[in-house]
Amino acid sequence: MPPDAKARVFFRSLGCPKNQLDTEVMLGSLATRGYAIAERIEDADACVVNTCSFIESAREESVDAILEVADLRESGRLRALVVAGCLPQRYGAELAKELPEVDAFVGTGRFPEIAPILDDALAGRSRGVYVDAGRTHLYDERDPRIPIGPRHSAYMKIAEGCNRPCAFCAIPGIRGRFQSRRPESLVAEARQLAEGGARELNLVAQDSTAWGWDLPERPGLPDLLRALDEVEGIDWIRLLYLYPTAIGDELVETIAGAQRVLPYVDVPLQHASDAMLRAMKRGATAANQRELVERLRAGIPGLTLRTTFIVGFPGESEADFLELCDFVREARFDRVGVFRYSDEEGTAAAELPGKVPRAEARRRHRELLALQREIMAETLAAQVGREAPVLVDRVAPGLATGRLASQAPEIDGVVFLRGEATEPGQLVPGHITGVRGADLEAEIGAPATAQPAPR
Ligand code: SF4
């Protein structure tokens, strides 16, 4: 620890990439206010657990993580424990009663105050709940940020909050109304990230397609993509979390025509039966979701299509589930995430009758995943023999891994690389030689030099 550091802080960051960005902003804020960042909890004086609470399993994981650290706090090995993020944002006061070992609870709107809050906690001055209902702090390019992921692959939050009415989702109540970042702030951050070594930029928001709607000039996501497409040094721009009914032709054409924006679309469709889509308040029908899949495939050459579905939503009959399976069989998505429905306090779905028994929801979850595994085994096998650029993520003795443009970080598997091991962040030509479960194997060719990167 630097001799003048106030204390060493360890972070445990849970949940999605949006939460990871909040962690990075808190780390930046603490580092600029005299704290040292500990790599291991054993070396720390204080710990911040940044939590997720969007579904039951995420909440359980967050509570388990807090309880693990709480033991260290109780035994005195840690001098302060702070719980931040979605969990206190949602249940601040209740948590404070149940978790007396925790010194402070910081909601999603109070991240910028993490340093003074920790100062107080370490000094034993107060035990506080710092939560503003329905407000989330949205960082910009001026906020210091310490990346916790690899430098060559960065996330960039383009907006925060959500105004959609999806019946199952607690996010609007937790993260508040939708707010976009300014385009010039995003371009400036993209440049900063490129200067810091980022080659891949993953754009995240709760609803990326809504970007710009709340800004006075009312720009749209295609405008932002065109501006980011000009940023030198970035090779891959990846779009995550698109809302299906908001994908217009201009967006499809922009993705197809861009140099750096990847032909990769992540569009959570959630279900495929009209009854379920209506009950979920998605504003979509089975027919227009089918039409969307066709439009995306026709409009974006070489498209990788990722989606997510929810099984066990209230009222989901066996017929609804089979309709969903038929759709998955027919659409042959490249990647599918499947969530089991859980009642979320304050949502419209929690009040709905027709709850699906847990065991039944588990069976549907298992079956849909197994179906997608079969499809994916075929789509991955079809890639063997192809040439494709690989972004190297990790180089260790005897093991190098990377990803294709079709693989988003953390969720879409990796490519195991053979050949001249290079360094992380390099874009190398790969020859795909095999499939390993949800992953691929490839031989590395000569290092790629051409700019911009091939898609
Ligand atoms: S679009 Fe729907 S599912 Fe996504 S964050 Fe908004 S309300 Fe939740």
Residues whose N, C-alpha, C, O or C-beta is under 5 A from the ligand:
A	BS01	SF4	C162 R164 P165 C166 C169 I171 Q206 D207
